[in-house]
Amino acid sequence: MATKIQLNTLKDCFKFLEWLYKGDGKDRLKEVSQNLHSRIKNHFSSTFLKEGYVEQGLSPFLEKASRIYGRLSKDPQPGDYGGKNATEIVDALLDCHPKFFAAMYFLQYCVNNTFGTLGGGGWEKNYPGYENKPWLGRNDWGGDLQEYLRSVKPEDYGGIIPGGCGFEEVRYGHWDSAGYSQGTKMYLDLQEILKRDIYNFFRSVFVSSAVAYSGVNKENTANALSLVRTFCDIVKNEPSSDGGDLLKKLNADLQKYNPPKSICWKDLREHCAQLRNQIDKIFKHYRFDFTGQVTKVSDLNEIELAGKTADWLRGNVVKVRGHLNKIEEYKTGQHFGEYFTKNLFPYGFAFSDKSRSISSTEVRNLMSDLYNVSKQLSENRLHLDRLKDILDGNYRNSCPPASPSKKPEAPPAKPVVTKAEATKPTATKNEGTSNQGKKAEGAQNQGEKAEGTPNQSNGQSGDVSSGPPVLKSAPDLPPVGGGDSGPKGASGAVVKGSSVTVTPAVSTDSTSRLCSIPNSPPPAFLPGGAASSGQPGVGGQGSPAGVTPAPQHPPPQVPAPPQPPGVSGSGSGTTGGQVVTLQTSQDAVHSSSSGANTSGTTAAGVGRGIHVELSYTKGTIHCDTRPVLTL
């Protein structure tokens, strides 16, 4: 990456401008002007900014700067910037203008005695070029003017760029008629260079802020405020009550990086009116000025310039606010010159022509306005911050909230019933029965987990185009808060990979539905292999594949054990229930006893089934199972 042109002192700026006027850079002036023209042509009216107008505005400025440089410097040589391209030169010019003009306004204030009421004019009798060595009993003939021209630290002058001249580089005008004999002799040249009779596009508050990379610098603060005022004037002058094409442009630019957002036109218009009144307290009626240039709104391409300005304000108004927050309050007894040197010129403010004739009381009012308005504008979430929030689409106090895009409603959570529950024929011991309610709590939790992954199929297929949802099998969970598991025997076989279809109840009345079990033979019964509590094995062998119909006579149903606390949902009562009878076989049953190890027998003609009772409460399915024997 190329190194940018360094313009850290007044001397640096003079050498750079001299290079463009008399050095090798003069042959590139047209190229440089065309570069800026191409950047800004869409933001001004075609009649105001024509081909060649940028160069016509820049050339007189370079001539006036060269005149001051030649009178101040013994050897006014241009710099050497031959390796820079047109874009780098334009960027340097944009960087130079605000800091250079801040220094020019500061010098004018210090050498012109018409600023006496405001604390200025104190350098009018200084002899520039005198190195402050003893002569005729004094060693301060050069005075503060010479000290400034020789300074190298911007902090000595509140942040204004220092003079940067070396020893005996300043022309001693008292003996050299080509120089300035005293500070007061500078005021005519300073007055000329500060004139705004020709529009210099490099000096435009829009260009120096929204186009220049250095627009956020401290010395451009006043220009940035002036640009805010211009932006608000464009908003005010918009004829359409709904913002028209201007609002469309602002929203289009905003939605390039934040599509859902939009600007509330009413908030923008009302807030701009308030902001403009605040800024006018600084810039109107015997008050302050800024270093840049403005033109009539009619000379602008209002929509394009407002769009570019809004983009710049979104990203940089916080930095401008930070500069304003550093402006200090006037302290009683403080010299006016000291106050303005540190709190006015470094920020790119200057005095209006009319302010020179005001009284000392009015000067204090000036300083009070400068401080108070700066503090107001820099307040968090208000004023400049509020403008940013409006332009970001985050503040819409007067507009209804933008309707969010409708998202498809999530399907109800698919309950999960474990195979161990769906096919558990008997309780392994007395505590097993009481733990069934706790097992249902585990199933309930599994159902909650399934809500996050409703599309998992675990390799099973279920018809969901019509008919009830499919309840997926899931690994058994250990008993929650139940009794100790019995001694571990041979593990019972657990049926895996099956699914149970459940039709939820529609009304509040309990209804009966048949739950189908896919064709898969039950695992062989393993004698002496009782599973641990909460994960019982499923016995039986020789059972035919498929599902046999339920017996025609209603099977006897064992009363369900009471449900432990905490199983039901947060609501009171259920919204519906269902009773489901599973008939897995009619020729075998796995009997059990209360012992730790159980043995099973096969009894022909004895049917077995699982009674599944589901209750539904506010999106949660509670499951209770118990064996059913049919003879």
C-alpha positions in Angstrom: 0.0 0.0 0.0 1.4 3.4 -1.0 2.3 5.9 1.7 0.0 8.8 1.8 1.4 12.3 1.4 2.3 13.6 4.9 0.8 17.1 5.7 1.5 17.5 9.4 2.6 21.1 9.5 1.8 24.4 7.8 5.1 24.1 6.0 4.2 20.7 4.6 0.9 22.1 3.2 2.7 25.1 1.6 5.3 22.8 -0.1 2.6 20.5 -1.4 0.4 23.4 -2.7 3.5 25.0 -4.3 4.3 21.7 -6.1 0.9 21.8 -7.7 1.2 25.5 -8.6 4.9 25.9 -9.6 6.5 22.5 -9.4 6.2 19.4 -11.4 2.6 19.0 -10.1 1.3 21.9 -12.2 1.4 19.6 -15.3 -1.0 17.2 -13.5 -3.4 19.8 -12.3 -6.0 19.0 -15.0 -5.6 15.2 -14.2 -6.1 15.9 -10.5 -9.2 18.1 -11.1 -10.8 15.5 -13.4 -10.2 12.9 -10.7 -12.2 14.9 -8.2 -14.8 15.8 -10.8 -15.5 12.1 -11.5 -16.0 11.5 -7.8 -18.5 14.2 -7.2 -20.3 15.0 -10.5 -23.4 13.0 -9.5 -23.9 15.1 -6.3 -24.1 18.6 -7.9 -26.4 19.9 -10.6 -24.9 19.7 -14.1 -25.1 23.4 -14.5 -23.2 24.2 -11.3 -20.5 21.6 -11.8 -19.3 21.5 -15.4 -16.2 20.0 -16.9 -13.3 22.3 -15.9 -15.0 24.0 -12.9 -13.0 22.0 -10.4 -9.7 23.3 -11.8 -11.1 26.8 -12.2 -11.9 26.9 -8.4 -8.6 25.3 -7.4 -6.1 27.4 -9.4 -6.9 30.8 -7.6 -6.5 29.1 -4.3 -3.1 27.7 -5.2 -2.0 31.1 -6.4 -3.0 32.8 -3.1 -1.3 30.1 -1.1 1.9 30.5 -3.1 1.9 34.2 -2.4 1.8 33.7 1.4 4.4 31.0 1.2 6.8 33.1 -0.8 6.5 36.0 1.7 7.0 33.8 4.8 9.8 31.5 3.6 13.3 32.5 2.6 13.4 29.6 0.2 9.9 28.6 -0.9 10.7 25.4 -2.6 8.0 23.0 -3.7 7.9 19.4 -2.5 8.5 16.3 -4.6 5.5 14.0 -5.0 6.2 12.6 -8.5 5.5 9.0 -7.5 1.9 9.7 -6.5 -1.1 9.0 -8.7 -4.1 11.3 -9.2 -6.2 9.7 -6.5 -3.5 10.1 -3.9 -2.9 13.7 -4.8 -6.7 14.4 -4.6 -6.8 12.7 -1.2 -3.9 14.9 0.0 -5.7 18.0 -1.2 -8.8 17.1 0.6 -6.8 16.4 3.8 -4.9 19.7 3.4 -7.9 22.0 3.0 -9.5 21.8 6.5 -6.3 21.9 8.5 -4.7 24.6 6.2 -7.8 26.9 6.5 -8.0 26.4 10.2 -4.5 27.7 10.5 -5.3 30.6 8.2 -8.3 31.6 10.2 -6.2 31.3 13.4 -3.5 33.6 12.0 -6.0 36.1 10.8 -7.5 36.2 14.3 -4.1 36.7 15.9 -2.6 39.4 13.6 -5.8 41.5 12.9 -6.6 44.0 15.6 -10.3 44.1 14.6 -10.6 40.9 16.6 -9.5 42.8 19.8 -12.9 42.5 21.5 -12.7 38.7 21.0 -9.2 38.4 22.4 -7.4 38.5 19.1 -5.0 40.9 17.4 -2.2 40.3 19.8 0.4 39.4 17.2 0.0 42.5 15.0 3.3 44.0 16.3 5.4 40.8 16.1 8.3 40.6 13.6 8.1 37.3 11.8 11.6 35.9 11.1 13.2 37.4 14.2 14.6 34.5 16.1 14.0 36.0 19.6 17.6 36.7 20.5 18.5 39.7 22.6 18.5 43.0 20.9 18.0 46.5 22.4 17.2 44.9 25.7 14.5 42.6 24.3 14.6 39.1 23.1 10.9 38.8 22.0 10.8 40.8 18.9 9.5 37.8 16.9 6.9 37.3 19.6 4.2 34.6 19.5 3.9 34.8 15.7 7.5 33.6 15.3 7.0 31.0 18.0 4.0 29.6 16.1 5.8 29.6 12.7 8.7 27.7 14.4 6.5 25.3 16.4 6.4 21.6 15.8 3.8 20.4 18.4 0.1 20.7 17.5 -0.9 20.4 21.2 0.7 23.8 21.9 -2.2 25.3 19.9 -5.0 23.1 20.8 -4.5 20.8 17.8 -4.0 23.4 15.1 -1.2 22.3 12.8 2.1 23.8 13.9 4.2 26.1 11.6 7.0 23.5 11.2 9.6 26.0 10.0 13.3 25.5 10.8 15.9 27.9 12.2 16.1 31.0 10.1 13.7 29.6 7.5 11.2 32.4 8.0 11.9 35.5 6.0 12.7 38.4 8.2 10.5 41.0 6.6 11.8 43.9 8.7 15.0 43.9 6.6 13.6 42.0 3.6 10.9 43.8 1.7 9.7 40.6 0.1 8.6 39.4 3.5 6.1 40.6 6.1 7.6 43.3 8.2 5.1 42.7 11.0 2.2 40.5 11.7 -0.4 43.1 10.8 1.0 43.2 7.2 -0.3 39.7 6.7 -4.0 40.4 7.1 -4.6 41.5 3.4 -3.2 38.2 2.0 -5.0 36.2 4.7 -8.2 38.0 3.9 -7.9 37.2 0.2 -7.2 33.5 0.7 -10.2 33.2 3.0 -12.6 34.7 0.5 -15.4 32.6 -0.9 -16.0 34.5 -4.1 -15.0 31.5 -6.3 -16.4 28.1 -5.4 -13.5 25.8 -4.7 -14.9 22.2 -4.7 -12.0 21.0 -2.6 -13.3 23.3 0.1 -16.9 22.2 -0.1 -18.2 21.0 3.2 -19.7 18.0 1.5 -16.5 17.1 -0.3 -14.2 17.6 2.7 -16.5 15.5 4.8 -18.4 12.8 2.9 -15.8 12.3 0.1 -12.5 12.9 1.8 -11.0 10.0 3.9 -10.0 12.7 6.4 -13.6 14.0 6.9 -13.7 12.7 10.5 -10.6 14.7 11.5 -10.9 17.2 14.4 -10.3 20.2 12.1 -13.3 19.3 9.9 -15.8 19.2 12.8 -17.5 22.5 12.0 -17.7 21.6 8.3 -19.4 18.3 9.2 -22.0 20.2 11.3 -22.6 22.5 8.3 -23.1 19.4 6.2 -25.7 18.1 8.6 -27.5 21.5 8.2 -27.4 21.1 4.4 -28.8 17.6 4.7 -31.6 18.8 6.9 -32.4 21.6 4.5 -32.8 19.0 1.7 -35.2 17.0 4.0 -37.1 20.2 4.8 -37.4 21.2 1.1 -38.7 17.8 0.0 -42.2 18.6 -1.3 -43.8 15.2 -0.8 -45.4 14.6 2.6 -44.3 10.9 2.5 -40.7 11.6 1.5 -41.1 10.8 -2.1 -38.0 9.9 -4.1 -35.7 11.2 -1.4 -37.0 8.7 1.1 -36.9 5.9 -1.5 -33.2 6.8 -2.1 -32.4 6.8 1.6 -34.1 3.5 2.2 -32.5 1.9 -0.8 -29.1 2.8 0.4 -29.9 1.6 3.9 -31.3 -1.7 2.8 -28.1 -2.5 0.8 -26.6 -3.6 4.1 -29.7 -3.9 6.4 -32.6 -5.1 4.3 -35.3 -5.3 6.9 -34.8 -1.7 8.1 -36.5 1.5 6.8 -36.5 5.2 7.8 -39.5 6.9 9.5 -40.0 10.0 7.4 -41.9 11.9 10.0 -39.2 11.3 12.6 -36.5 12.3 10.2 -38.3 15.5 9.2 -39.1 16.6 12.8 -35.7 15.7 14.1 -33.9 17.6 11.3 -35.9 20.7 12.2 -34.7 20.5 15.8 -31.1 19.8 14.8 -31.1 22.8 12.4 -32.3 25.1 15.1 -29.5 23.9 17.4 -26.8 24.3 14.7 -28.1 27.8 13.9 -27.3 28.9 17.4 -23.6 28.5 16.4 -23.6 29.7 12.8 -26.2 32.5 12.7 -26.4 36.0 14.0 -23.0 37.4 15.1 -21.8 34.0 16.0 -19.4 31.5 14.4 -18.4 30.4 10.9 -16.8 27.3 9.4 -13.7 26.9 7.2 -15.4 25.3 4.2 -17.8 26.4 1.5 -21.5 25.8 0.9 -23.8 26.7 -2.0 -27.6 26.9 -2.5 -29.6 23.7 -2.3 -30.7 24.3 -5.9 -27.1 23.9 -7.0 -27.1 20.3 -5.7 -28.3 17.0 -7.0 -30.3 16.8 -3.8 -31.3 13.2 -3.7 -27.8 11.8 -4.6 -26.0 14.2 -2.2 -28.4 13.4 0.6 -27.9 9.7 0.0 -24.2 10.0 0.1 -24.4 12.3 3.2 -26.7 9.9 5.0 -24.3 7.0 4.4 -21.4 9.1 5.7 -23.3 10.2 8.8 -24.3 6.6 9.7 -20.6 5.6 9.9 -19.0 8.8 11.2 -21.4 11.0 13.1 -20.3 9.3 16.4 -16.7 10.6 15.7 -18.0 14.1 15.1 -19.9 13.9 18.3 -16.8 12.8 20.1 -14.9 15.9 18.9 -17.7 18.2 20.0 -17.7 16.6 23.5 -14.1 17.8 24.0 -15.0 21.5 23.7 -14.6 23.0 27.1 -16.6 25.5 29.1 -15.2 29.0 29.5 -13.7 29.6 32.9 -14.2 32.9 34.6 -11.1 35.1 34.2 -9.7 33.1 31.4 -8.3 35.1 28.5 -10.5 35.0 25.5 -7.6 34.3 23.2 -6.6 31.3 25.2 -10.1 29.9 25.2 -10.7 30.3 21.4 -7.2 29.0 20.6 -8.0 25.7 22.3 -11.7 25.4 21.7 -12.6 27.1 18.4 -10.0 27.0 15.7 -8.8 23.5 16.2 -12.3 22.2 15.4 -12.6 24.2 12.2 -14.7 27.0 13.7 -14.0 30.6 12.9 -15.7 34.0 13.6 -18.2 35.4 11.3 -17.4 38.9 9.9 -20.1 40.5 12.0 -18.8 39.1 15.3 -15.9 41.5 15.4 -18.0 44.4 16.6 -19.8 42.7 19.5 -19.3 43.6 23.2 -17.4 41.6 25.8 -20.8 40.6 27.3 -21.9 39.2 23.9 -18.5 37.4 23.6 -19.3 35.5 26.8 -22.7 34.6 25.4 -20.9 33.3 22.3 -18.7 31.1 24.3 -21.7 29.8 26.3 -23.5 29.0 23.1 -20.5 27.2 21.7 -20.1 25.1 24.8 -23.8 24.4 25.4 -24.7 23.5 21.9 -21.6 21.3 21.5 -22.6 19.4 24.7 -26.2 19.0 23.6 -25.2 17.7 20.2 -22.8 15.2 21.7 -25.2 13.7 24.2 -25.7 9.9 24.0 -28.8 8.7 22.2 -29.9 12.3 21.4 -29.4 14.9 18.7 -26.6 13.6 16.4 -26.9 10.1 17.8 -30.7 10.3 17.3 -30.1 11.3 13.7 -27.9 8.3 13.2 -30.6 6.0 14.8 -33.2 7.4 12.5 -31.0 6.9 9.4 -30.2 3.4 10.6 -34.0 2.6 10.8 -33.6 1.9 14.5 -35.7 4.9 15.8 -39.3 4.8 14.5 -41.2 6.6 17.2 -43.8 8.1 14.9 -44.2 5.2 12.5 -45.7 1.7 13.2 -43.2 -1.0 13.6 -42.3 -2.6 10.3 -44.3 -5.9 10.1 -41.8 -8.7 10.3 -41.9 -11.3 7.6 -44.3 -14.1 8.6 -42.5 -17.3 9.6 -44.3 -20.6 9.1 -45.6 -21.9 12.4 -43.6 -24.8 13.8 -45.6 -28.0 13.9 -46.5 -29.4 17.3 -43.8 -31.4 18.9 -43.9 -35.0 18.0 -44.1 -37.1 21.2 -41.6 -39.8 21.7 -42.6 -43.1 23.2 -39.9 -45.6 24.0 -40.2 -49.1 22.8 -39.5 -50.2 26.4 -42.8 -48.5 27.4 -44.7 -49.5 24.4 -44.0 -53.2 24.7 -43.4 -53.6 28.5 -45.6 -56.6 29.5 -45.0 -56.8 33.2 -43.5 -55.0 36.1 -40.2 -56.6 37.2 -40.9 -55.9 40.8 -43.2 -54.0 43.1 -41.3 -50.8 42.7 -41.5 -51.1 39.0 -45.2 -50.3 39.0 -44.7 -47.1 41.0 -41.9 -46.1 38.7 -44.0 -46.3 35.6 -45.2 -42.8 36.3 -41.6 -41.6 36.6 -40.9 -43.4 33.4 -43.6 -41.4 31.8 -41.8 -38.3 32.9 -38.8 -39.4 31.0 -41.0 -39.9 28.0 -42.3 -36.4 28.5 -38.8 -35.0 28.5 -38.0 -37.0 25.4 -41.0 -35.4 23.7 -39.6 -31.9 24.6 -36.3 -32.9 23.0 -38.0 -34.1 19.9 -39.3 -30.6 19.4 -35.9 -29.5 18.3 -35.5 -32.4 15.9 -38.9 -33.1 14.5 -37.6 -34.4 11.2 -35.4 -37.2 12.5 -36.7 -40.6 11.3 -34.2 -43.0 12.8 -34.6 -45.1 9.7 -38.3 -45.7 10.1 -40.9 -44.7 7.7 -44.2 -43.4 8.7 -47.1 -42.1 6.6 -47.6 -38.5 7.6 -49.5 -37.4 4.6 -52.7 -38.5 6.2 -53.5 -40.0 9.5 -51.9 -39.7 12.9 -48.3 -38.6 13.6 -45.7 -41.3 14.2 -44.2 -41.6 17.6 -40.5 -42.5 17.3 -38.8 -45.0 19.5 -36.0 -43.7 21.6 -33.5 -45.2 24.0 -34.8 -46.0 27.5 -34.0 -43.5 30.1 -33.1 -44.6 33.6 -35.8 -44.2 36.3 -36.0 -40.7 37.7 -35.9 -40.7 41.5 -37.1 -44.4 41.6 -36.0 -47.3 43.7 -32.8 -49.2 43.4 -32.5 -51.5 40.5 -32.5 -55.2 41.2 -29.4 -57.5 40.8 -28.3 -57.6 37.3 -29.0 -60.7 35.4 -28.8 -61.6 31.8 -30.0 -58.7 29.8 -33.4 -59.0 28.4 -33.9 -58.3 24.7 -35.3 -55.0 23.9 -37.3 -54.4 20.7 -35.7 -51.5 18.8 -36.6 -49.6 15.7 -40.3 -49.9 16.0 -42.7 -47.0 15.8 -46.1 -46.5 17.3 -48.9 -44.5 15.6 -51.0 -42.4 17.9 -54.1 -40.5 17.0 -54.6 -37.7 19.5 -58.0 -37.1 21.0 -60.0 -34.4 19.4 -62.5 -33.7 22.1 -62.1 -33.6 25.8 -63.7 -37.0 26.2 -61.4 -39.9 26.4 -61.6 -42.1 23.3 -60.0 -45.4 22.4 -57.7 -45.9 19.4 -55.7 -48.9 18.2 -52.0 -48.4 18.1 -50.4 -50.4 15.3 -47.0 -52.0 15.7 -45.0 -52.8 12.5 -44.5 -56.4 11.5 -41.5 -57.6 13.5 -41.4 -60.7 15.7 -40.8 -60.1 19.3 -37.4 -61.1 20.6 -36.9 -64.5 22.1 -37.5 -64.8 25.9 -34.3 -65.2 27.9 -34.9 -67.2 31.1 -33.4 -65.7 34.2 -32.5 -62.5 32.4 -34.5 -59.8 34.1 -33.4 -56.4 33.0 -32.7 -53.6 35.4 -35.5 -51.6 36.7 -36.8 -49.1 34.3 -35.4 -51.1 31.3 -37.2 -54.5 31.4 -36.6 -57.2 28.9 -39.4 -58.4 26.7 -39.9 -62.1 26.7 -41.7 -64.5 24.5 -40.7 -66.8 21.7 -42.5 -68.3 18.7 -44.8 -65.3 18.5 -46.1 -64.8 15.0 -45.1 -61.8 13.1 -47.5 -59.0 12.6 -50.2 -57.6 14.8 -53.2 -59.6 15.8 -56.5 -57.9 16.3 -57.7 -57.0 19.7 -60.1 -59.5 21.3 -63.7 -58.9 20.7 -64.3 -58.9 24.5 -62.9 -55.8 26.1 -59.8 -56.8 28.0 -59.7 -56.2 31.7 -57.8 -53.1 32.6 -55.7 -52.7 35.6 -56.2 -49.3 37.3 -53.3 -47.0 36.5 -51.0 -46.1 39.4 -51.2 -42.6 40.6 -49.0 -40.2 38.6 -46.1 -38.7 40.7 -45.9 -34.9 41.1 -44.2 -33.0 38.4 -45.3 -35.3 35.5 -48.1 -33.1 34.2 -47.4 -29.8 32.6 -47.6 -26.3 34.0 -51.3 -26.0 33.1 -54.0 -27.4 35.3 -55.9 -30.3 33.9 -55.7 -31.8 30.4 -57.1 -30.7 27.2 -57.9 -34.2 26.0 -57.1 -37.8 26.6 -57.0 -41.2 24.9 -56.8 -44.8 25.8 -54.8 -47.0 23.5 -54.7 -50.8 23.7 -51.8 -52.7 22.2 -52.4 -56.3 21.4 -49.0 -57.8 20.5 -49.8 -61.6 20.8 -52.5 -64.0 21.9 -50.6 -67.1 22.5 -47.9 -66.2 24.9 -47.5 -64.0 28.0 -44.4 -63.1 30.0 -45.4 -63.5 33.6 -43.3 -62.0 36.4 -43.0 -62.1 40.1 -41.7 -59.7 42.6 -38.3 -61.4 42.9 -35.1 -60.0 41.6 -34.9 -62.7 38.9 -38.0 -63.8 37.1 -38.7 -66.7 34.8 -41.3 -66.8 32.1 -43.7 -69.5 31.0 -45.7 -69.7 27.8 -49.4 -70.3 28.3 -51.4 -71.2 25.2 -54.6 -69.4 24.8 -53.6 -66.5 26.9 -53.5 -63.2 25.2 -51.3 -60.4 26.2 -51.3 -56.7 25.4 -50.1 -53.3 26.6 -52.6 -50.7 27.8 -51.2 -47.3 26.9 -52.9 -44.2 28.3 -51.9 -40.9 26.9 -52.9 -37.5 28.3 -52.2 -34.2 26.5 -51.6 -31.0 28.4 -50.6 -27.8 26.8 -48.3 -29.3 24.1 -47.0 -32.1 26.4 -48.0 -35.8 26.1 -47.9 -37.9 29.3 -47.8 -41.6 28.8 -48.8 -44.4 31.3 -48.6 -48.1 30.4 -49.7 -51.4 32.0 -50.0 -55.0 30.9 -53.4 -56.4 29.8 -54.2 -60.1 29.9 -57.0 -61.6 27.9 -58.2 -65.2 28.4 
